[in-house]
Amino acid sequence: MSNAYKLVQWNRHKRVYDFVVIGSVLGYLMTFVGVGMLTLRGDHAVSVPILAIRALGTCAIVLLHVILCIGPLARFTARVNVLLYNRRHLGVAFFCVAALHALLVVGYYGGFGVENPVSSVLIGAHRGGGVAFEFFGFLALLIFFVMAATSHDFWLANLGATFWKTLHMGVYIAYTLVVLHVVFGALRSESAPISAVLLGIGVVCVLGLHLAAGIGEWGRDRRTSDHTRDWIDVGLISEIPEDRARVVHLDNARSVAVFRYDGRLSAVGNACAHQGGPLGEGKIVDGCITCPWHGYQYLPGCGQSPPPYTETIPTYELRIKGDRVLLNPAAKPAGTSVEPALIDGGEEDD
Amino acid sequence: MFDFILLMVAFYALIGVVASGVLVSVGLKRIDPVLRSSSLGVRLLIFPGCVALWPIMLFKWVSVERKSA
């Protein structure tokens, strides 16, 4: 964490992540073009620029499906978190591949005439009728550009989390446009059904995972719907590992992380003030709750970042009854000090 | 219709480039003081976002100046 914005807050995990992403993209592109040149010969031969266009286009679609599946998958298994944590890097890489695809299309199909290349590709080919599938791709690329351009902490801080998230929900509009782009474009000229089948599988996976994750969240919200004014039973003290947390889910998608440290317990909002990372999956380091995503820290007793940093998170009251922990679901304003509940000699309650 | 949409996008982007030049040089530091201690690379990285969202950032800048006036 820092009191100045950085280009990228590099750490070992990010470096490995980016290495794998870039290596995979380059490997895919070279394999696609190489296999295409070897297998498509004679009457079926396809020029290298067209192979490159197809390689970039298919690579972008595969990346987009992976990106869209990460979120809902992470609701089911923590193993996906390794992909979730730096998803923005994957998103920007996807945009670069998609933009390169568009650039190549405009240059190859529209760059050798007298008309403006962009107009030529987007409009010229369809002046006589037909579906302007390139326009779907163009609109999708505009949305992806806005998303990639605002994938930095500065934008999250200055647009506000709600507006920023709403902006990035545009990925679903862009995804629909991309599917239309492929259906009315590449699939119309394909005689073999394999591409349509693969796209269909991708769409079913994205929709199915989102639906399953949504149903799971709805079910969880219903089970915790009684958590209004009453103190909530978090569980046994012994079930909370030292320097770790147990996460409790409340109404309205709120969740609380109850941390155990130095013979005491403190409860804070589960969402990091930085980018909403799951604090409950982090641990206490140097006396501070440490977010597993980017290392932002908070003092457990007050939800404030240690000076000179100014981030704050909501805090909650805790009570110990016998060997169980009780949580008051009413959040205190972010940065409010709350006395930790002492594990040894905890007070009995009525 | 497509011609018109393309023209509008081009105009928006052109105005965005000019506005972003001013924003990145002056305005953004007024909106977010944390940017003052950030590198030139960060401001260049923010430039494309300013081109995309220049109306919002100009509005924020004006609001900040009015509040401080």
Chai-1 contact restraints between the chains, C-beta under 6 A:
chainA,res_idxA,chainB,res_idxB,connection_type,confidence,min_distance_angstrom,max_distance_angstrom,comment,restraint_id
A,A4,B,S37,contact,1.0,0.0,6.0,A-B,restraint_1
A,A4,B,S38,contact,1.0,0.0,6.0,A-B,restraint_2
A,Y5,B,S38,contact,1.0,0.0,6.0,A-B,restraint_3
A,Y5,B,V42,contact,1.0,0.0,6.0,A-B,restraint_4
A,L7,B,G41,contact,1.0,0.0,6.0,A-B,restraint_5
A,L7,B,V42,contact,1.0,0.0,6.0,A-B,restraint_6
A,L7,B,L45,contact,1.0,0.0,6.0,A-B,restraint_7
A,I123,B,F2,contact,1.0,0.0,6.0,A-B,restraint_8
A,V146,B,A52,contact,1.0,0.0,6.0,A-B,restraint_9
A,A149,B,P48,contact,1.0,0.0,6.0,A-B,restraint_10
A,A149,B,G49,contact,1.0,0.0,6.0,A-B,restraint_11
A,A149,B,A52,contact,1.0,0.0,6.0,A-B,restraint_12
A,T150,B,G49,contact,1.0,0.0,6.0,A-B,restraint_13
A,F154,B,I46,contact,1.0,0.0,6.0,A-B,restraint_14
A,W155,B,G49,contact,1.0,0.0,6.0,A-B,restraint_15
A,N158,B,D32,contact,1.0,0.0,6.0,A-B,restraint_16
